[in-house]
């Protein structure tokens, strides 16, 4: 079986970052953090956590979802009522 190169990493609580104990690894890591690829990766992660819809959009979709329902939960049952509401909510939210 072949050998694998071990990477010696330690956590520094003062800086709050992981530090490489090998000088070459530390240099490569710092250069990577300055690269366009790193910036693109970080921006993609931020984009994943941005809300897709504003609170106003959600409030409007909820209002329109309830206004679109012409039956009551007693008439069709709570399961069907929930499915109908979800359908109308999603349609209102996505502008369908």
N, CA, C and O atoms as a DFTB+ gen file, in Angstrom:
384 C
 N C O
     1  1       0.834      -1.173       0.000
     2  2       0.000       0.000       0.000
     3  2       0.881       1.239       0.000
     4  3       1.901       1.274       0.689
     5  1       0.498       2.257      -0.767
     6  2       1.293       3.471      -0.856
     7  2       1.101       4.372       0.347
     8  3       0.118       4.262       1.080
     9  1       2.047       5.251       0.532
    10  2       1.967       6.208       1.630
    11  2       1.182       7.432       1.188
    12  3       1.180       7.799       0.013
    13  1       0.527       8.045       2.134
    14  2      -0.151       9.302       1.853
    15  2       0.581      10.407       2.578
    16  3       1.155      10.195       3.646
    17  1       0.556      11.580       1.991
    18  2       1.220      12.724       2.595
    19  2       0.347      13.239       3.735
    20  3      -0.817      13.580       3.524
    21  1       0.895      13.293       4.914
    22  2       0.152      13.808       6.060
    23  2       0.206      15.326       6.078
    24  3       1.244      15.924       5.795
    25  1      -0.905      15.936       6.408
    26  2      -0.951      17.388       6.537
    27  2      -1.133      17.688       8.012
    28  3      -2.083      17.223       8.642
    29  1      -0.228      18.456       8.547
    30  2      -0.235      18.762       9.969
    31  2      -0.993      20.066      10.194
    32  3      -0.475      21.146       9.910
    33  1      -2.221      19.966      10.703
    34  2      -3.067      21.137      10.906
    35  2      -3.357      21.273      12.392
    36  3      -3.638      20.290      13.077
    37  1      -3.287      22.504      12.880
    38  2      -3.609      22.771      14.285
    39  2      -4.547      23.966      14.346
    40  3      -4.484      24.861      13.503
    41  1      -5.413      23.974      15.345
    42  2      -6.354      25.082      15.526
    43  2      -5.752      26.081      16.494
    44  3      -5.294      25.715      17.576
    45  1      -5.756      27.359      16.095
    46  2      -5.260      28.427      16.954
    47  2      -6.462      29.185      17.501
    48  3      -7.125      29.902      16.751
    49  1      -6.761      29.041      18.804
    50  2      -7.938      29.717      19.353
    51  2      -7.811      31.239      19.384
    52  3      -8.823      31.940      19.400
    53  1      -6.595      31.754      19.391
    54  2      -6.413      33.213      19.411
    55  2      -6.834      33.850      18.093
    56  3      -7.494      34.889      18.085
    57  1      -6.455      33.234      16.989
    58  2      -6.830      33.782      15.681
    59  2      -8.174      33.233      15.218
    60  3      -8.815      33.816      14.344
    61  1      -8.603      32.112      15.802
    62  2      -9.864      31.498      15.401
    63  2      -9.772      30.770      14.083
    64  3     -10.792      30.503      13.448
    65  1      -8.553      30.439      13.656
    66  2      -8.372      29.762      12.381
    67  2      -7.521      28.521      12.548
    68  3      -6.796      28.361      13.530
    69  1      -7.631      27.647      11.560
    70  2      -6.761      26.488      11.518
    71  2      -5.449      26.923      10.882
    72  3      -5.437      27.665       9.899
    73  1      -4.366      26.460      11.443
    74  2      -3.057      26.830      10.922
    75  2      -2.307      25.572      10.520
    76  3      -2.360      24.547      11.199
    77  1      -1.621      25.675       9.416
    78  2      -0.811      24.568       8.945
    79  2       0.559      24.667       9.595
    80  3       1.169      25.736       9.637
    81  1       1.025      23.547      10.094
    82  2       2.337      23.540      10.728
    83  2       3.452      23.405       9.702
    84  3       4.614      23.662      10.015
    85  1       3.115      23.010       8.493
    86  2       4.085      22.903       7.421
    87  2       4.093      24.240       6.673
    88  3       3.040      24.714       6.248
    89  1       5.261      24.844       6.512
    90  2       5.360      26.179       5.909
    91  2       4.829      26.201       4.476
    92  3       4.169      27.164       4.083
    93  1       5.102      25.166       3.694
    94  2       4.637      25.136       2.310
    95  2       3.109      25.046       2.250
    96  3       2.475      25.717       1.436
    97  1       2.529      24.222       3.107
    98  2       1.069      24.115       3.150
    99  2       0.446      25.443       3.557
   100  3      -0.573      25.852       3.000
   101  1       1.054      26.111       4.522
   102  2       0.536      27.403       4.985
   103  2       0.588      28.426       3.857
   104  3      -0.356      29.195       3.673
   105  1       1.677      28.441       3.106
   106  2       1.825      29.384       1.995
   107  2       0.775      29.102       0.917
   108  3       0.125      30.023       0.422
   109  1       0.615      27.835       0.560
   110  2      -0.357      27.478      -0.473
   111  2      -1.777      27.814      -0.032
   112  3      -2.594      28.263      -0.836
   113  1      -2.065      27.596       1.246
   114  2      -3.395      27.911       1.767
   115  2      -3.646      29.412       1.707
   116  3      -4.729      29.830       1.300
   117  1      -2.688      30.224       2.096
   118  2      -2.841      31.681       2.056
   119  2      -2.995      32.172       0.622
   120  3      -3.788      33.077       0.362
   121  1      -2.255      31.593      -0.306
   122  2      -2.378      31.969      -1.711
   123  2      -3.755      31.581      -2.254
   124  3      -4.351      32.327      -3.031
   125  1      -4.253      30.425      -1.847
   126  2      -5.580      29.992      -2.284
   127  2      -6.644      30.940      -1.751
   128  3      -7.601      31.250      -2.461
   129  1      -6.495      31.410      -0.506
   130  2      -7.473      32.335       0.065
   131  2      -7.494      33.667      -0.680
   132  3      -8.489      34.389      -0.616
   133  1      -6.426      33.999      -1.378
   134  2      -6.363      35.244      -2.151
   135  2      -6.823      35.041      -3.601
   136  3      -6.918      36.006      -4.360
   137  1      -7.104      33.811      -3.979
   138  2      -7.417      33.514      -5.380
   139  2      -8.869      33.837      -5.727
   140  3      -9.722      33.971      -4.850
   141  1      -9.123      33.957      -7.035
   142  2     -10.480      34.196      -7.535
   143  2     -11.386      32.999      -7.257
   144  3     -12.582      33.163      -7.017
   145  1     -10.813      31.795      -7.288
   146  2     -11.603      30.590      -7.023
   147  2     -12.137      30.590      -5.596
   148  3     -13.286      30.218      -5.359
   149  1     -11.309      31.004      -4.651
   150  2     -11.733      31.062      -3.249
   151  2     -12.846      32.091      -3.079
   152  3     -13.844      31.831      -2.406
   153  1     -12.670      33.253      -3.689
   154  2     -13.682      34.314      -3.593
   155  2     -14.993      33.837      -4.209
   156  3     -16.064      34.087      -3.655
   157  1     -14.919      33.158      -5.341
   158  2     -16.127      32.633      -5.984
   159  2     -16.807      31.594      -5.098
   160  3     -18.033      31.577      -4.990
   161  1     -16.013      30.724      -4.459
   162  2     -16.577      29.703      -3.584
   163  2     -17.289      30.341      -2.386
   164  3     -18.388      29.928      -2.016
   165  1     -16.654      31.347      -1.787
   166  2     -17.255      32.024      -0.636
   167  2     -18.542      32.735      -1.052
   168  3     -19.542      32.672      -0.338
   169  1     -18.522      33.405      -2.194
   170  2     -19.727      34.093      -2.673
   171  2     -20.863      33.113      -2.957
   172  3     -22.025      33.418      -2.689
   173  1     -20.538      31.943      -3.495
   174  2     -21.563      30.919      -3.730
   175  2     -22.183      30.456      -2.419
   176  3     -23.391      30.236      -2.340
   177  1     -21.354      30.308      -1.391
   178  2     -21.875      29.897      -0.082
   179  2     -22.796      30.973       0.489
   180  3     -23.843      30.652       1.052
   181  1     -22.421      32.237       0.350
   182  2     -23.288      33.324       0.820
   183  2     -24.613      33.328       0.056
   184  3     -25.673      33.530       0.649
   185  1     -24.552      33.106      -1.258
   186  2     -25.769      33.098      -2.074
   187  2     -26.726      31.983      -1.667
   188  3     -27.943      32.141      -1.767
   189  1     -26.182      30.857      -1.210
   190  2     -27.028      29.744      -0.781
   191  2     -27.886      30.114       0.423
   192  3     -28.952      29.535       0.630
   193  1     -27.423      31.074       1.214
   194  2     -28.112      31.396       2.460
   195  2     -28.922      32.684       2.394
   196  3     -29.521      33.093       3.388
   197  1     -28.943      33.322       1.238
   198  2     -29.771      34.516       1.083
   199  2     -31.220      34.092       0.907
   200  3     -31.497      33.097       0.236
   201  1     -32.144      34.833       1.500
   202  2     -33.553      34.480       1.299
   203  2     -33.955      34.671      -0.159
   204  3     -33.569      35.645      -0.805
   205  1     -34.729      33.731      -0.658
   206  2     -35.169      33.792      -2.048
   207  2     -36.305      34.790      -2.218
   208  3     -36.427      35.434      -3.260
   209  1     -37.143      34.915      -1.177
   210  2     -38.300      35.802      -1.226
   211  2     -38.255      36.762      -0.045
   212  3     -37.754      36.423       1.027
   213  1     -38.777      37.951      -0.251
   214  2     -38.846      38.928       0.837
   215  2     -40.015      38.581       1.750
   216  3     -40.882      37.782       1.394
   217  1     -40.026      39.190       2.926
   218  2     -41.143      38.959       3.850
   219  2     -42.452      39.451       3.247
   220  3     -43.502      38.843       3.457
   221  1     -42.392      40.541       2.505
   222  2     -43.602      41.065       1.855
   223  2     -44.135      40.076       0.824
   224  3     -45.345      39.877       0.722
   225  1     -43.236      39.455       0.057
   226  2     -43.660      38.444      -0.921
   227  2     -44.366      37.280      -0.230
   228  3     -45.395      36.797      -0.702
   229  1     -43.809      36.839       0.880
   230  2     -44.395      35.715       1.612
   231  2     -45.743      36.101       2.205
   232  3     -46.699      35.328       2.132
   233  1     -45.824      37.301       2.795
   234  2     -47.102      37.766       3.350
   235  2     -48.178      37.848       2.271
   236  3     -49.314      37.427       2.490
   237  1     -47.822      38.387       1.113
   238  2     -48.783      38.474       0.003
   239  2     -49.213      37.088      -0.476
   240  3     -50.385      36.865      -0.780
   241  1     -48.266      36.165      -0.540
   242  2     -48.596      34.811      -0.986
   243  2     -49.530      34.125       0.006
   244  3     -50.443      33.404      -0.396
   245  1     -49.305      34.348       1.301
   246  2     -50.197      33.765       2.310
   247  2     -51.598      34.342       2.162
   248  3     -52.583      33.604       2.152
   249  1     -51.685      35.663       2.047
   250  2     -52.999      36.305       1.888
   251  2     -53.710      35.813       0.642
   252  3     -54.889      35.462       0.690
   253  1     -52.995      35.788      -0.472
   254  2     -53.599      35.328      -1.725
   255  2     -53.963      33.850      -1.665
   256  3     -54.965      33.429      -2.243
   257  1     -53.151      33.063      -0.967
   258  2     -53.454      31.642      -0.824
   259  2     -54.771      31.419      -0.103
   260  3     -55.586      30.595      -0.517
   261  1     -54.976      32.169       0.990
   262  2     -56.236      32.028       1.725
   263  2     -57.413      32.589       0.938
   264  3     -58.506      32.023       0.970
   265  1     -57.198      33.702       0.229
   266  2     -58.284      34.288      -0.565
   267  2     -58.709      33.361      -1.706
   268  3     -59.870      33.369      -2.114
   269  1     -57.775      32.569      -2.216
   270  2     -58.070      31.682      -3.345
   271  2     -58.877      30.459      -2.946
   272  3     -59.517      29.832      -3.790
   273  1     -58.851      30.119      -1.674
   274  2     -59.588      28.935      -1.221
   275  2     -61.072      29.260      -1.115
   276  3     -61.461      30.223      -0.455
   277  1     -61.890      28.454      -1.765
   278  2     -63.338      28.681      -1.739
   279  2     -64.052      27.602      -0.927
   280  3     -65.279      27.604      -0.830
   281  1     -63.287      26.686      -0.349
   282  2     -63.858      25.639       0.500
   283  2     -63.289      25.791       1.904
   284  3     -62.279      26.466       2.104
   285  1     -63.934      25.169       2.859
   286  2     -63.427      25.201       4.235
   287  2     -62.785      23.861       4.557
   288  3     -63.003      22.865       3.867
   289  1     -61.997      23.859       5.610
   290  2     -61.342      22.610       6.006
   291  2     -62.362      21.571       6.465
   292  3     -62.109      20.370       6.370
   293  1     -63.516      22.028       6.965
   294  2     -64.559      21.095       7.386
   295  2     -65.189      20.388       6.182
   296  3     -65.611      19.237       6.292
   297  1     -65.253      21.065       5.043
   298  2     -65.879      20.489       3.850
   299  2     -65.012      19.414       3.200
   300  3     -65.524      18.392       2.743
   301  1     -63.703      19.646       3.159
   302  2     -62.824      18.741       2.411
   303  2     -61.855      17.968       3.299
   304  3     -61.195      17.042       2.828
   305  1     -61.762      18.329       4.556
   306  2     -60.793      17.687       5.445
   307  2     -59.501      18.486       5.478
   308  3     -59.155      19.175       4.519
   309  1     -58.805      18.385       6.580
   310  2     -57.608      19.207       6.789
   311  2     -56.488      18.860       5.814
   312  3     -55.754      19.748       5.381
   313  1     -56.343      17.578       5.461
   314  2     -55.271      17.180       4.538
   315  2     -55.460      17.795       3.157
   316  3     -54.516      18.337       2.581
   317  1     -56.665      17.711       2.631
   318  2     -56.952      18.282       1.310
   319  2     -56.849      19.800       1.371
   320  3     -56.320      20.427       0.454
   321  1     -57.349      20.386       2.445
   322  2     -57.299      21.842       2.612
   323  2     -55.847      22.327       2.629
   324  3     -55.516      23.341       2.015
   325  1     -54.991      21.594       3.335
   326  2     -53.567      21.952       3.391
   327  2     -52.932      21.880       2.006
   328  3     -52.169      22.768       1.624
   329  1     -53.243      20.832       1.258
   330  2     -52.690      20.689      -0.097
   331  2     -53.168      21.812      -1.013
   332  3     -52.392      22.354      -1.799
   333  1     -54.444      22.155      -0.906
   334  2     -54.973      23.255      -1.717
   335  2     -54.306      24.576      -1.353
   336  3     -53.956      25.368      -2.228
   337  1     -54.134      24.804      -0.049
   338  2     -53.486      26.043       0.375
   339  2     -52.049      26.108      -0.131
   340  3     -51.612      27.138      -0.644
   341  1     -51.321      25.011       0.014
   342  2     -49.928      24.984      -0.468
   343  2     -49.868      25.290      -1.963
   344  3     -49.001      26.037      -2.418
   345  1     -50.790      24.710      -2.718
   346  2     -50.820      24.951      -4.164
   347  2     -51.041      26.431      -4.456
   348  3     -50.309      27.023      -5.249
   349  1     -52.043      27.031      -3.819
   350  2     -52.335      28.446      -4.053
   351  2     -51.209      29.339      -3.530
   352  3     -50.894      30.359      -4.142
   353  1     -50.607      28.964      -2.412
   354  2     -49.487      29.720      -1.847
   355  2     -48.312      29.734      -2.818
   356  3     -47.748      30.790      -3.103
   357  1     -47.945      28.559      -3.323
   358  2     -46.820      28.475      -4.264
   359  2     -47.113      29.213      -5.562
   360  3     -46.224      29.853      -6.124
   361  1     -48.341      29.131      -6.039
   362  2     -48.702      29.858      -7.258
   363  2     -48.583      31.362      -7.039
   364  3     -48.075      32.079      -7.901
   365  1     -49.049      31.838      -5.889
   366  2     -48.970      33.273      -5.596
   367  2     -47.522      33.713      -5.406
   368  3     -47.142      34.805      -5.827
   369  1     -46.720      32.869      -4.776
   370  2     -45.323      33.220      -4.516
   371  2     -44.509      33.246      -5.799
   372  3     -43.620      34.083      -5.957
   373  1     -44.804      32.349      -6.701
   374  2     -44.050      32.267      -7.954
   375  2     -44.687      33.059      -9.083
   376  3     -44.196      33.028     -10.212
   377  1     -45.770      33.765      -8.799
   378  2     -46.395      34.624      -9.797
   379  2     -47.094      33.884     -10.907
   380  3     -47.171      34.384     -12.029
   381  1     -47.599      32.716     -10.625
   382  2     -48.296      31.926     -11.661
   383  2     -49.726      32.395     -11.773
   384  3     -50.488      31.866     -12.583
